Amino acid sequence: MRTFNVTFTERKVYEAVVEAETMEKAVNKVRNCHVQEEDLIEKDITINDLREVLVKEQQFE
């Protein structure tokens, strides 16, 4: 088994269909969490760095 150190940025970009009378009211529904969780689609996770970590076994005396 190998060991890796992973640095990543989790950018959550969601998409949902919102019914509202105006664009401002649609934005307010999203900001006030009036969007169902199952309507949201997560879009992106970016890996910034990936390196293998060399792990040496230590011997204890």
C-alpha distance matrix in Angstrom:
0.0 3.8 6.8 10.0 13.5 15.6 19.4 21.4 24.9 25.7 29.1 30.5 33.3 35.1 37.8 40.4 43.9 46.3 50.0 52.4 55.9 54.9 51.9 52.2 52.1 49.0 47.3 48.5 47.1 43.6 44.0 45.3 42.5 44.8 42.2 40.4 36.7 36.4 38.4 35.8 33.3 30.4 30.3 27.8 24.7 24.2 21.1 22.5 19.7 16.1 14.5 11.2 11.3 11.1 10.5 12.5 13.0 16.6 19.1 21.7 25.3
3.8 0.0 3.8 6.7 10.4 12.7 16.4 18.7 22.4 23.7 27.0 28.8 31.6 33.7 36.5 39.3 42.9 45.3 49.0 51.3 54.7 53.5 50.3 50.5 50.7 47.7 45.7 47.1 45.9 42.3 42.6 44.1 41.5 43.9 41.4 39.9 36.2 36.1 37.8 35.0 32.4 29.2 28.8 26.0 22.7 21.8 18.4 19.4 16.3 12.7 10.7 7.4 7.8 8.1 8.4 11.3 12.8 16.3 19.3 22.0 25.6
6.8 3.8 0.0 3.8 7.0 9.7 13.3 15.9 19.6 21.0 24.5 26.5 29.5 31.7 34.8 37.6 41.3 43.5 47.2 49.3 52.6 51.3 48.1 48.1 48.4 45.5 43.3 44.5 43.6 40.0 39.9 41.5 39.0 41.7 39.4 38.1 34.3 34.6 36.3 33.3 30.9 27.5 27.2 24.3 20.7 19.7 16.3 17.0 14.0 10.6 8.7 5.9 5.4 7.0 7.3 10.9 12.7 15.7 19.0 21.4 25.1
10.0 6.7 3.8 0.0 3.8 6.2 9.8 12.4 16.1 17.9 21.3 23.5 26.4 28.9 32.0 35.1 38.8 40.9 44.7 46.6 49.8 48.3 45.0 45.1 45.5 42.7 40.4 41.7 41.0 37.3 37.2 39.0 36.7 39.4 37.1 36.1 32.4 32.8 34.1 31.0 28.4 25.0 24.4 21.2 17.6 16.3 12.7 13.2 10.2 6.9 5.6 4.2 5.1 8.4 9.7 13.5 15.8 18.5 22.1 24.3 28.0
13.5 10.4 7.0 3.8 0.0 3.8 6.7 9.9 13.6 15.7 19.2 21.6 24.7 27.5 30.7 33.8 37.6 39.5 43.2 44.9 48.1 46.4 43.1 42.8 43.4 40.8 38.2 39.5 39.0 35.3 34.9 36.8 34.7 37.6 35.6 34.9 31.3 32.1 33.2 29.9 27.6 23.9 23.4 20.0 16.3 14.7 11.2 11.0 8.1 6.0 5.4 6.1 6.2 9.9 11.2 15.0 17.4 19.5 23.2 25.1 28.7
15.6 12.7 9.7 6.2 3.8 0.0 3.8 6.3 10.0 12.2 15.5 18.0 21.0 23.8 27.0 30.2 34.0 35.9 39.7 41.3 44.5 42.8 39.4 39.3 39.9 37.2 34.7 36.1 35.6 31.9 31.6 33.7 31.6 34.4 32.2 31.7 28.2 28.9 29.9 26.4 24.1 20.4 19.7 16.2 12.5 10.9 7.6 7.8 5.8 4.7 6.5 8.6 9.7 13.5 15.0 18.7 21.1 23.2 26.9 28.7 32.3
19.4 16.4 13.3 9.8 6.7 3.8 0.0 3.8 7.2 10.0 13.1 16.0 19.0 22.1 25.5 28.7 32.5 34.1 37.9 39.3 42.3 40.4 36.9 36.6 37.5 34.9 32.2 33.6 33.4 29.7 29.1 31.4 29.6 32.6 30.7 30.5 27.2 28.3 28.9 25.3 23.2 19.4 18.5 14.9 11.2 9.3 6.5 5.6 5.0 6.4 8.8 11.6 12.5 16.3 17.8 21.5 24.0 25.8 29.5 31.0 34.6
21.4 18.7 15.9 12.4 9.9 6.3 3.8 0.0 3.8 6.4 9.4 12.4 15.3 18.4 21.7 25.0 28.7 30.4 34.2 35.7 38.6 36.8 33.3 33.2 34.0 31.3 28.7 30.2 30.0 26.2 25.9 28.2 26.4 29.3 27.2 27.2 23.9 25.0 25.4 21.7 19.6 15.7 14.8 11.3 7.6 6.0 4.5 4.9 6.6 8.5 11.7 14.5 15.9 19.6 21.1 24.9 27.2 29.1 32.8 34.3 37.9
24.9 22.4 19.6 16.1 13.6 10.0 7.2 3.8 0.0 3.7 6.1 9.4 12.2 15.5 18.9 22.2 25.9 27.4 31.1 32.4 35.2 33.2 29.8 29.5 30.5 27.9 25.1 26.7 26.6 22.9 22.4 25.0 23.4 26.3 24.4 24.7 21.7 23.1 23.1 19.3 17.4 13.7 12.7 9.4 6.4 5.4 6.4 6.7 9.6 12.0 15.3 18.2 19.6 23.3 24.8 28.5 30.7 32.5 36.1 37.4 41.0
25.7 23.7 21.0 17.9 15.7 12.2 10.0 6.4 3.7 0.0 3.8 6.1 9.4 12.3 15.8 19.0 22.7 24.2 27.9 29.4 32.4 30.7 27.4 27.2 27.8 25.1 22.5 24.0 23.6 19.9 19.7 22.0 20.1 23.0 20.9 21.0 18.0 19.4 19.5 15.7 14.0 10.3 10.0 7.2 4.8 6.3 8.4 9.9 12.7 14.5 17.9 20.5 21.8 25.6 26.7 30.4 32.4 34.2 37.8 38.9 42.6
29.1 27.0 24.5 21.3 19.2 15.5 13.1 9.4 6.1 3.8 0.0 3.7 6.2 9.6 13.0 16.3 19.9 21.3 25.1 26.3 29.2 27.3 23.9 23.9 24.7 21.9 19.4 21.2 21.0 17.2 17.2 20.0 18.3 21.0 18.8 19.5 16.9 18.3 17.7 13.9 12.3 8.9 8.1 5.9 5.6 7.2 10.4 11.7 15.0 17.3 20.8 23.6 25.2 29.0 30.3 34.0 36.0 37.9 41.5 42.7 46.3
30.5 28.8 26.5 23.5 21.6 18.0 16.0 12.4 9.4 6.1 3.7 0.0 3.8 6.3 9.9 13.0 16.7 18.1 21.9 23.3 26.4 24.9 21.7 21.7 22.1 19.2 17.0 18.7 18.0 14.2 14.7 17.2 15.2 17.6 15.3 15.8 13.3 14.7 14.1 10.3 9.0 5.9 6.4 6.0 7.1 10.0 13.2 15.1 18.3 20.1 23.6 26.2 27.7 31.4 32.5 36.2 38.0 39.9 43.4 44.5 48.1
33.3 31.6 29.5 26.4 24.7 21.0 19.0 15.3 12.2 9.4 6.2 3.8 0.0 3.8 6.9 10.3 13.8 15.5 19.2 20.7 23.7 22.0 18.7 19.3 19.8 16.7 14.7 17.0 16.4 12.7 13.8 16.6 14.8 16.6 14.0 15.1 13.2 14.2 12.6 9.0 7.7 5.7 5.2 6.5 9.1 11.7 15.3 17.2 20.6 22.5 26.2 28.9 30.7 34.4 35.7 39.5 41.3 43.3 46.8 48.0 51.7
35.1 33.7 31.7 28.9 27.5 23.8 22.1 18.4 15.5 12.3 9.6 6.3 3.8 0.0 3.8 6.7 10.4 12.2 15.9 17.8 21.0 19.8 16.9 17.7 17.7 14.3 12.9 15.2 13.9 10.3 12.3 14.7 12.4 13.7 10.7 11.6 10.1 10.9 9.0 5.5 5.1 5.1 6.3 9.0 11.9 14.9 18.4 20.6 23.9 25.5 29.2 31.6 33.4 37.1 38.1 41.9 43.5 45.6 49.0 50.1 53.7
37.8 36.5 34.8 32.0 30.7 27.0 25.5 21.7 18.9 15.8 13.0 9.9 6.9 3.8 0.0 3.8 7.1 9.5 13.2 15.4 18.6 17.7 14.9 16.4 16.3 12.6 12.2 14.8 13.2 10.3 13.1 15.3 13.2 13.4 10.2 11.2 10.7 10.7 7.6 5.5 5.5 7.5 8.1 11.5 14.8 17.7 21.3 23.6 26.9 28.5 32.2 34.6 36.6 40.2 41.4 45.1 46.8 48.9 52.3 53.5 57.2
40.4 39.3 37.6 35.1 33.8 30.2 28.7 25.0 22.2 19.0 16.3 13.0 10.3 6.7 3.8 0.0 3.8 6.2 9.9 12.5 15.9 15.6 13.6 15.2 14.2 10.5 11.1 13.3 11.0 8.9 12.4 13.9 11.7 10.9 7.5 8.7 9.3 9.2 5.5 5.3 7.2 10.1 11.5 15.0 18.2 21.3 24.8 27.2 30.4 31.9 35.6 37.8 39.7 43.3 44.3 48.0 49.4 51.5 54.8 55.9 59.5
43.9 42.9 41.3 38.8 37.6 34.0 32.5 28.7 25.9 22.7 19.9 16.7 13.8 10.4 7.1 3.8 0.0 3.8 6.7 9.8 13.1 13.4 12.0 14.2 12.9 9.3 11.1 13.3 10.9 10.0 13.8 14.9 13.1 11.4 8.5 9.9 11.7 11.1 7.4 8.7 10.6 13.8 15.0 18.5 21.9 24.8 28.4 30.7 34.0 35.5 39.2 41.5 43.4 47.0 48.0 51.7 53.1 55.3 58.6 59.6 63.3
46.3 45.3 43.5 40.9 39.5 35.9 34.1 30.4 27.4 24.2 21.3 18.1 15.5 12.2 9.5 6.2 3.8 0.0 3.8 6.4 10.0 10.5 9.6 11.3 9.4 6.1 8.6 10.3 7.7 8.0 11.6 12.3 11.3 9.0 7.3 9.7 12.3 12.7 9.3 10.6 13.3 16.1 17.6 20.9 24.0 27.0 30.6 32.6 36.0 37.7 41.4 43.7 45.5 49.1 49.9 53.6 55.0 56.9 60.2 61.1 64.7
50.0 49.0 47.2 44.7 43.2 39.7 37.9 34.2 31.1 27.9 25.1 21.9 19.2 15.9 13.2 9.9 6.7 3.8 0.0 3.8 7.2 8.9 9.4 11.3 8.9 6.7 10.2 11.3 8.9 10.6 13.9 14.0 13.5 10.5 9.8 12.1 15.2 15.4 12.2 14.2 16.9 19.9 21.3 24.6 27.8 30.7 34.3 36.4 39.8 41.5 45.1 47.5 49.2 52.9 53.7 57.4 58.7 60.6 63.9 64.6 68.2
52.4 51.3 49.3 46.6 44.9 41.3 39.3 35.7 32.4 29.4 26.3 23.3 20.7 17.8 15.4 12.5 9.8 6.4 3.8 0.0 3.8 5.6 7.1 8.5 5.9 5.1 8.9 9.5 8.2 10.7 13.2 13.3 13.9 11.2 11.6 14.5 17.7 18.5 15.4 16.8 19.6 22.2 23.5 26.6 29.7 32.4 36.0 37.7 41.2 43.2 46.9 49.4 51.0 54.7 55.5 59.2 60.6 62.4 65.7 66.3 69.9
55.9 54.7 52.6 49.8 48.1 44.5 42.3 38.6 35.2 32.4 29.2 26.4 23.7 21.0 18.6 15.9 13.1 10.0 7.2 3.8 0.0 3.8 7.1 8.5 6.6 7.5 10.9 11.3 11.1 13.7 15.7 15.9 17.1 14.5 15.3 18.3 21.4 22.3 19.1 20.5 23.1 25.6 26.6 29.6 32.7 35.2 38.9 40.5 44.1 46.2 49.9 52.5 54.2 57.9 58.8 62.5 64.0 65.7 69.1 69.7 73.3
54.9 53.5 51.3 48.3 46.4 42.8 40.4 36.8 33.2 30.7 27.3 24.9 22.0 19.8 17.7 15.6 13.4 10.5 8.9 5.6 3.8 0.0 3.8 5.4 5.2 6.3 8.8 9.9 10.8 12.8 14.4 15.3 16.9 15.1 15.8 19.1 21.8 22.9 19.6 20.3 22.6 24.7 25.3 28.0 31.1 33.3 37.1 38.3 42.0 44.3 48.0 50.8 52.5 56.2 57.3 61.0 62.7 64.4 67.8 68.5 72.1
51.9 50.3 48.1 45.0 43.1 39.4 36.9 33.3 29.8 27.4 23.9 21.7 18.7 16.9 14.9 13.6 12.0 9.6 9.4 7.1 7.1 3.8 0.0 3.8 5.5 5.0 6.3 8.6 9.9 10.9 12.4 14.2 15.6 14.5 14.6 18.1 20.4 21.6 18.1 18.1 20.1 21.9 22.2 24.7 27.8 29.8 33.6 34.7 38.4 40.8 44.5 47.4 49.1 52.9 54.1 57.8 59.6 61.3 64.8 65.6 69.1
52.2 50.5 48.1 45.1 42.8 39.3 36.6 33.2 29.5 27.2 23.9 21.7 19.3 17.7 16.4 15.2 14.2 11.3 11.3 8.5 8.5 5.4 3.8 0.0 3.8 5.4 5.1 6.2 8.7 10.1 10.5 12.1 14.3 13.7 14.7 18.4 20.6 22.4 19.3 19.1 21.4 22.8 23.4 25.6 28.3 30.2 33.9 34.8 38.5 41.0 44.6 47.5 49.0 52.7 53.8 57.5 59.2 60.7 64.1 64.7 68.2
52.1 50.7 48.4 45.5 43.4 39.9 37.5 34.0 30.5 27.8 24.7 22.1 19.8 17.7 16.3 14.2 12.9 9.4 8.9 5.9 6.6 5.2 5.5 3.8 0.0 3.8 5.4 4.9 6.2 8.8 9.7 10.3 12.3 10.9 12.4 16.0 18.6 20.4 17.6 17.9 20.7 22.5 23.7 26.2 28.9 31.2 34.9 36.0 39.6 41.9 45.5 48.2 49.6 53.3 54.2 57.8 59.3 60.8 64.2 64.7 68.2
49.0 47.7 45.5 42.7 40.8 37.2 34.9 31.3 27.9 25.1 21.9 19.2 16.7 14.3 12.6 10.5 9.3 6.1 6.7 5.1 7.5 6.3 5.0 5.4 3.8 0.0 3.8 5.4 5.2 6.6 8.8 10.0 10.9 9.5 9.8 13.4 15.8 17.3 14.2 14.5 17.1 19.1 20.2 22.9 25.8 28.2 31.9 33.3 36.9 39.1 42.7 45.3 46.9 50.6 51.5 55.2 56.7 58.4 61.8 62.4 66.0
47.3 45.7 43.3 40.4 38.2 34.7 32.2 28.7 25.1 22.5 19.4 17.0 14.7 12.9 12.2 11.1 11.1 8.6 10.2 8.9 10.9 8.8 6.3 5.1 5.4 3.8 0.0 3.8 5.4 5.2 6.2 8.6 10.0 10.0 10.4 14.1 15.9 17.9 15.0 14.3 16.7 17.9 18.9 21.1 23.7 25.9 29.5 30.7 34.2 36.6 40.2 43.0 44.4 48.1 49.1 52.7 54.4 55.9 59.3 60.0 63.5
48.5 47.1 44.5 41.7 39.5 36.1 33.6 30.2 26.7 24.0 21.2 18.7 17.0 15.2 14.8 13.3 13.3 10.3 11.3 9.5 11.3 9.9 8.6 6.2 4.9 5.4 3.8 0.0 3.8 5.4 5.0 5.9 8.4 8.5 10.3 14.0 16.0 18.5 16.2 15.8 18.7 19.9 21.3 23.5 25.7 28.1 31.5 32.6 36.1 38.4 41.9 44.5 45.7 49.4 50.1 53.7 55.1 56.5 59.8 60.2 63.6
47.1 45.9 43.6 41.0 39.0 35.6 33.4 30.0 26.6 23.6 21.0 18.0 16.4 13.9 13.2 11.0 10.9 7.7 8.9 8.2 11.1 10.8 9.9 8.7 6.2 5.2 5.4 3.8 0.0 3.8 5.5 5.2 6.2 5.0 6.8 10.5 12.9 15.3 13.0 13.2 16.5 18.2 20.1 22.6 25.0 27.8 31.2 32.7 36.0 38.0 41.5 44.0 45.2 48.8 49.4 53.0 54.3 55.7 59.0 59.4 62.9
43.6 42.3 40.0 37.3 35.3 31.9 29.7 26.2 22.9 19.9 17.2 14.2 12.7 10.3 10.3 8.9 10.0 8.0 10.6 10.7 13.7 12.8 10.9 10.1 8.8 6.6 5.2 5.4 3.8 0.0 3.8 5.4 5.1 5.8 5.9 9.5 11.0 13.5 11.3 10.5 13.5 14.7 16.6 18.9 21.2 24.0 27.4 28.9 32.2 34.3 37.7 40.2 41.5 45.2 45.8 49.4 50.8 52.3 55.6 56.2 59.7
44.0 42.6 39.9 37.2 34.9 31.6 29.1 25.9 22.4 19.7 17.2 14.7 13.8 12.3 13.1 12.4 13.8 11.6 13.9 13.2 15.7 14.4 12.4 10.5 9.7 8.8 6.2 5.0 5.5 3.8 0.0 3.8 5.5 7.6 8.9 12.2 13.2 16.3 14.5 13.3 16.0 16.5 18.3 20.1 21.9 24.3 27.6 28.6 31.9 34.2 37.5 40.1 41.1 44.8 45.3 48.9 50.3 51.6 54.9 55.2 58.7
45.3 44.1 41.5 39.0 36.8 33.7 31.4 28.2 25.0 22.0 20.0 17.2 16.6 14.7 15.3 13.9 14.9 12.3 14.0 13.3 15.9 15.3 14.2 12.1 10.3 10.0 8.6 5.9 5.2 5.4 3.8 0.0 3.8 5.6 8.3 11.3 12.8 16.1 14.9 14.3 17.6 18.5 20.8 22.7 24.3 27.0 30.1 31.4 34.5 36.6 39.8 42.2 43.0 46.6 46.9 50.4 51.5 52.7 55.9 56.0 59.4
42.5 41.5 39.0 36.7 34.7 31.6 29.6 26.4 23.4 20.1 18.3 15.2 14.8 12.4 13.2 11.7 13.1 11.3 13.5 13.9 17.1 16.9 15.6 14.3 12.3 10.9 10.0 8.4 6.2 5.1 5.5 3.8 0.0 3.8 5.4 7.9 9.1 12.4 11.6 11.1 14.6 15.6 18.3 20.4 22.1 25.1 28.1 29.8 32.8 34.5 37.8 40.0 40.8 44.4 44.6 48.1 49.2 50.5 53.6 53.9 57.3
44.8 43.9 41.7 39.4 37.6 34.4 32.6 29.3 26.3 23.0 21.0 17.6 16.6 13.7 13.4 10.9 11.4 9.0 10.5 11.2 14.5 15.1 14.5 13.7 10.9 9.5 10.0 8.5 5.0 5.8 7.6 5.6 3.8 0.0 3.8 6.5 9.2 11.8 10.7 11.4 15.1 17.0 19.7 22.3 24.4 27.5 30.7 32.5 35.6 37.2 40.6 42.7 43.7 47.3 47.5 51.1 52.1 53.5 56.6 56.9 60.4
42.2 41.4 39.4 37.1 35.6 32.2 30.7 27.2 24.4 20.9 18.8 15.3 14.0 10.7 10.2 7.5 8.5 7.3 9.8 11.6 15.3 15.8 14.6 14.7 12.4 9.8 10.4 10.3 6.8 5.9 8.9 8.3 5.4 3.8 0.0 3.8 6.4 8.5 6.9 7.8 11.5 13.7 16.4 19.4 21.7 25.0 28.2 30.3 33.4 34.8 38.3 40.3 41.6 45.2 45.5 49.1 50.2 51.8 55.0 55.5 59.1
40.4 39.9 38.1 36.1 34.9 31.7 30.5 27.2 24.7 21.0 19.5 15.8 15.1 11.6 11.2 8.7 9.9 9.7 12.1 14.5 18.3 19.1 18.1 18.4 16.0 13.4 14.1 14.0 10.5 9.5 12.2 11.3 7.9 6.5 3.8 0.0 3.8 5.5 5.4 7.1 10.8 13.3 16.4 19.4 21.5 25.1 28.1 30.6 33.4 34.4 37.7 39.5 40.8 44.2 44.4 47.9 48.8 50.5 53.6 54.1 57.7
36.7 36.2 34.3 32.4 31.3 28.2 27.2 23.9 21.7 18.0 16.9 13.3 13.2 10.1 10.7 9.3 11.7 12.3 15.2 17.7 21.4 21.8 20.4 20.6 18.6 15.8 15.9 16.0 12.9 11.0 13.2 12.8 9.1 9.2 6.4 3.8 0.0 3.8 5.4 5.5 8.7 10.5 14.1 16.8 18.5 22.2 24.9 27.5 30.1 31.0 34.2 35.9 37.1 40.5 40.7 44.2 45.0 46.8 49.8 50.4 54.0
36.4 36.1 34.6 32.8 32.1 28.9 28.3 25.0 23.1 19.4 18.3 14.7 14.2 10.9 10.7 9.2 11.1 12.7 15.4 18.5 22.3 22.9 21.6 22.4 20.4 17.3 17.9 18.5 15.3 13.5 16.3 16.1 12.4 11.8 8.5 5.5 3.8 0.0 3.8 5.5 7.8 10.5 13.8 16.9 18.9 22.7 25.4 28.3 30.9 31.4 34.7 36.2 37.7 41.0 41.3 44.8 45.6 47.6 50.6 51.4 55.1
38.4 37.8 36.3 34.1 33.2 29.9 28.9 25.4 23.1 19.5 17.7 14.1 12.6 9.0 7.6 5.5 7.4 9.3 12.2 15.4 19.1 19.6 18.1 19.3 17.6 14.2 15.0 16.2 13.0 11.3 14.5 14.9 11.6 10.7 6.9 5.4 5.4 3.8 0.0 3.8 6.6 10.0 12.7 16.2 18.8 22.4 25.5 28.2 31.1 32.0 35.5 37.3 39.0 42.4 43.0 46.6 47.7 49.8 52.9 53.8 57.5
35.8 35.0 33.3 31.0 29.9 26.4 25.3 21.7 19.3 15.7 13.9 10.3 9.0 5.5 5.5 5.3 8.7 10.6 14.2 16.8 20.5 20.3 18.1 19.1 17.9 14.5 14.3 15.8 13.2 10.5 13.3 14.3 11.1 11.4 7.8 7.1 5.5 5.5 3.8 0.0 3.8 6.5 9.4 12.7 15.2 18.8 21.9 24.6 27.5 28.5 32.1 34.0 35.7 39.2 39.9 43.6 44.8 46.8 50.1 51.0 54.7
33.3 32.4 30.9 28.4 27.6 24.1 23.2 19.6 17.4 14.0 12.3 9.0 7.7 5.1 5.5 7.2 10.6 13.3 16.9 19.6 23.1 22.6 20.1 21.4 20.7 17.1 16.7 18.7 16.5 13.5 16.0 17.6 14.6 15.1 11.5 10.8 8.7 7.8 6.6 3.8 0.0 3.8 6.2 9.7 12.5 16.0 19.1 22.0 24.9 25.8 29.4 31.3 33.3 36.8 37.7 41.4 42.8 45.0 48.3 49.5 53.2
30.4 29.2 27.5 25.0 23.9 20.4 19.4 15.7 13.7 10.3 8.9 5.9 5.7 5.1 7.5 10.1 13.8 16.1 19.9 22.2 25.6 24.7 21.9 22.8 22.5 19.1 17.9 19.9 18.2 14.7 16.5 18.5 15.6 17.0 13.7 13.3 10.5 10.5 10.0 6.5 3.8 0.0 3.8 6.4 8.8 12.4 15.5 18.3 21.1 22.2 25.7 27.8 29.7 33.3 34.2 38.0 39.5 41.7 45.1 46.3 50.0
30.3 28.8 27.2 24.4 23.4 19.7 18.5 14.8 12.7 10.0 8.1 6.4 5.2 6.3 8.1 11.5 15.0 17.6 21.3 23.5 26.6 25.3 22.2 23.4 23.7 20.2 18.9 21.3 20.1 16.6 18.3 20.8 18.3 19.7 16.4 16.4 14.1 13.8 12.7 9.4 6.2 3.8 0.0 3.8 7.3 10.3 13.7 16.4 19.4 20.7 24.4 26.8 29.0 32.6 33.9 37.7 39.5 41.9 45.4 46.8 50.6
27.8 26.0 24.3 21.2 20.0 16.2 14.9 11.3 9.4 7.2 5.9 6.0 6.5 9.0 11.5 15.0 18.5 20.9 24.6 26.6 29.6 28.0 24.7 25.6 26.2 22.9 21.1 23.5 22.6 18.9 20.1 22.7 20.4 22.3 19.4 19.4 16.8 16.9 16.2 12.7 9.7 6.4 3.8 0.0 3.8 6.5 9.9 12.6 15.7 17.1 20.8 23.4 25.6 29.3 30.8 34.6 36.6 38.9 42.5 44.0 47.7
24.7 22.7 20.7 17.6 16.3 12.5 11.2 7.6 6.4 4.8 5.6 7.1 9.1 11.9 14.8 18.2 21.9 24.0 27.8 29.7 32.7 31.1 27.8 28.3 28.9 25.8 23.7 25.7 25.0 21.2 21.9 24.3 22.1 24.4 21.7 21.5 18.5 18.9 18.8 15.2 12.5 8.8 7.3 3.8 0.0 3.8 6.7 9.6 12.4 13.7 17.4 19.9 22.0 25.6 27.1 30.9 32.9 35.2 38.8 40.3 44.0
24.2 21.8 19.7 16.3 14.7 10.9 9.3 6.0 5.4 6.3 7.2 10.0 11.7 14.9 17.7 21.3 24.8 27.0 30.7 32.4 35.2 33.3 29.8 30.2 31.2 28.2 25.9 28.1 27.8 24.0 24.3 27.0 25.1 27.5 25.0 25.1 22.2 22.7 22.4 18.8 16.0 12.4 10.3 6.5 3.8 0.0 3.8 6.1 9.3 11.2 14.9 17.9 20.1 23.8 25.7 29.5 31.9 34.1 37.8 39.5 43.2
21.1 18.4 16.3 12.7 11.2 7.6 6.5 4.5 6.4 8.4 10.4 13.2 15.3 18.4 21.3 24.8 28.4 30.6 34.3 36.0 38.9 37.1 33.6 33.9 34.9 31.9 29.5 31.5 31.2 27.4 27.6 30.1 28.1 30.7 28.2 28.1 24.9 25.4 25.5 21.9 19.1 15.5 13.7 9.9 6.7 3.8 0.0 3.8 5.8 7.3 11.1 14.1 16.4 20.1 22.1 25.8 28.4 30.7 34.4 36.2 39.9
22.5 19.4 17.0 13.2 11.0 7.8 5.6 4.9 6.7 9.9 11.7 15.1 17.2 20.6 23.6 27.2 30.7 32.6 36.4 37.7 40.5 38.3 34.7 34.8 36.0 33.3 30.7 32.6 32.7 28.9 28.6 31.4 29.8 32.5 30.3 30.6 27.5 28.3 28.2 24.6 22.0 18.3 16.4 12.6 9.6 6.1 3.8 0.0 3.8 7.1 10.4 13.9 15.9 19.5 21.8 25.4 28.2 30.3 34.0 35.9 39.4
19.7 16.3 14.0 10.2 8.1 5.8 5.0 6.6 9.6 12.7 15.0 18.3 20.6 23.9 26.9 30.4 34.0 36.0 39.8 41.2 44.1 42.0 38.4 38.5 39.6 36.9 34.2 36.1 36.0 32.2 31.9 34.5 32.8 35.6 33.4 33.4 30.1 30.9 31.1 27.5 24.9 21.1 19.4 15.7 12.4 9.3 5.8 3.8 0.0 3.8 6.7 10.3 12.3 15.9 18.3 21.9 24.9 27.0 30.7 32.8 36.2
16.1 12.7 10.6 6.9 6.0 4.7 6.4 8.5 12.0 14.5 17.3 20.1 22.5 25.5 28.5 31.9 35.5 37.7 41.5 43.2 46.2 44.3 40.8 41.0 41.9 39.1 36.6 38.4 38.0 34.3 34.2 36.6 34.5 37.2 34.8 34.4 31.0 31.4 32.0 28.5 25.8 22.2 20.7 17.1 13.7 11.2 7.3 7.1 3.8 0.0 3.8 6.9 9.6 13.0 15.5 19.2 22.0 24.5 28.2 30.4 34.0
14.5 10.7 8.7 5.6 5.4 6.5 8.8 11.7 15.3 17.9 20.8 23.6 26.2 29.2 32.2 35.6 39.2 41.4 45.1 46.9 49.9 48.0 44.5 44.6 45.5 42.7 40.2 41.9 41.5 37.7 37.5 39.8 37.8 40.6 38.3 37.7 34.2 34.7 35.5 32.1 29.4 25.7 24.4 20.8 17.4 14.9 11.1 10.4 6.7 3.8 0.0 3.7 6.3 9.5 12.4 15.8 18.9 21.4 25.0 27.5 30.9
11.2 7.4 5.9 4.2 6.1 8.6 11.6 14.5 18.2 20.5 23.6 26.2 28.9 31.6 34.6 37.8 41.5 43.7 47.5 49.4 52.5 50.8 47.4 47.5 48.2 45.3 43.0 44.5 44.0 40.2 40.1 42.2 40.0 42.7 40.3 39.5 35.9 36.2 37.3 34.0 31.3 27.8 26.8 23.4 19.9 17.9 14.1 13.9 10.3 6.9 3.7 0.0 3.8 6.4 9.3 12.7 15.7 18.5 22.0 24.7 28.2
11.3 7.8 5.4 5.1 6.2 9.7 12.5 15.9 19.6 21.8 25.2 27.7 30.7 33.4 36.6 39.7 43.4 45.5 49.2 51.0 54.2 52.5 49.1 49.0 49.6 46.9 44.4 45.7 45.2 41.5 41.1 43.0 40.8 43.7 41.6 40.8 37.1 37.7 39.0 35.7 33.3 29.7 29.0 25.6 22.0 20.1 16.4 15.9 12.3 9.6 6.3 3.8 0.0 3.8 6.1 9.6 12.7 15.1 18.8 21.2 24.7
11.1 8.1 7.0 8.4 9.9 13.5 16.3 19.6 23.3 25.6 29.0 31.4 34.4 37.1 40.2 43.3 47.0 49.1 52.9 54.7 57.9 56.2 52.9 52.7 53.3 50.6 48.1 49.4 48.8 45.2 44.8 46.6 44.4 47.3 45.2 44.2 40.5 41.0 42.4 39.2 36.8 33.3 32.6 29.3 25.6 23.8 20.1 19.5 15.9 13.0 9.5 6.4 3.8 0.0 3.8 6.5 9.9 12.5 16.0 18.8 22.1
10.5 8.4 7.3 9.7 11.2 15.0 17.8 21.1 24.8 26.7 30.3 32.5 35.7 38.1 41.4 44.3 48.0 49.9 53.7 55.5 58.8 57.3 54.1 53.8 54.2 51.5 49.1 50.1 49.4 45.8 45.3 46.9 44.6 47.5 45.5 44.4 40.7 41.3 43.0 39.9 37.7 34.2 33.9 30.8 27.1 25.7 22.1 21.8 18.3 15.5 12.4 9.3 6.1 3.8 0.0 3.8 6.6 9.2 12.7 15.4 18.9
12.5 11.3 10.9 13.5 15.0 18.7 21.5 24.9 28.5 30.4 34.0 36.2 39.5 41.9 45.1 48.0 51.7 53.6 57.4 59.2 62.5 61.0 57.8 57.5 57.8 55.2 52.7 53.7 53.0 49.4 48.9 50.4 48.1 51.1 49.1 47.9 44.2 44.8 46.6 43.6 41.4 38.0 37.7 34.6 30.9 29.5 25.8 25.4 21.9 19.2 15.8 12.7 9.6 6.5 3.8 0.0 3.8 6.3 9.5 12.6 15.8
13.0 12.8 12.7 15.8 17.4 21.1 24.0 27.2 30.7 32.4 36.0 38.0 41.3 43.5 46.8 49.4 53.1 55.0 58.7 60.6 64.0 62.7 59.6 59.2 59.3 56.7 54.4 55.1 54.3 50.8 50.3 51.5 49.2 52.1 50.2 48.8 45.0 45.6 47.7 44.8 42.8 39.5 39.5 36.6 32.9 31.9 28.4 28.2 24.9 22.0 18.9 15.7 12.7 9.9 6.6 3.8 0.0 3.8 6.6 9.6 13.0
16.6 16.3 15.7 18.5 19.5 23.2 25.8 29.1 32.5 34.2 37.9 39.9 43.3 45.6 48.9 51.5 55.3 56.9 60.6 62.4 65.7 64.4 61.3 60.7 60.8 58.4 55.9 56.5 55.7 52.3 51.6 52.7 50.5 53.5 51.8 50.5 46.8 47.6 49.8 46.8 45.0 41.7 41.9 38.9 35.2 34.1 30.7 30.3 27.0 24.5 21.4 18.5 15.1 12.5 9.2 6.3 3.8 0.0 3.7 6.3 9.7
19.1 19.3 19.0 22.1 23.2 26.9 29.5 32.8 36.1 37.8 41.5 43.4 46.8 49.0 52.3 54.8 58.6 60.2 63.9 65.7 69.1 67.8 64.8 64.1 64.2 61.8 59.3 59.8 59.0 55.6 54.9 55.9 53.6 56.6 55.0 53.6 49.8 50.6 52.9 50.1 48.3 45.1 45.4 42.5 38.8 37.8 34.4 34.0 30.7 28.2 25.0 22.0 18.8 16.0 12.7 9.5 6.6 3.7 0.0 3.8 6.6
21.7 22.0 21.4 24.3 25.1 28.7 31.0 34.3 37.4 38.9 42.7 44.5 48.0 50.1 53.5 55.9 59.6 61.1 64.6 66.3 69.7 68.5 65.6 64.7 64.7 62.4 60.0 60.2 59.4 56.2 55.2 56.0 53.9 56.9 55.5 54.1 50.4 51.4 53.8 51.0 49.5 46.3 46.8 44.0 40.3 39.5 36.2 35.9 32.8 30.4 27.5 24.7 21.2 18.8 15.4 12.6 9.6 6.3 3.8 0.0 3.8
25.3 25.6 25.1 28.0 28.7 32.3 34.6 37.9 41.0 42.6 46.3 48.1 51.7 53.7 57.2 59.5 63.3 64.7 68.2 69.9 73.3 72.1 69.1 68.2 68.2 66.0 63.5 63.6 62.9 59.7 58.7 59.4 57.3 60.4 59.1 57.7 54.0 55.1 57.5 54.7 53.2 50.0 50.6 47.7 44.0 43.2 39.9 39.4 36.2 34.0 30.9 28.2 24.7 22.1 18.9 15.8 13.0 9.7 6.6 3.8 0.0
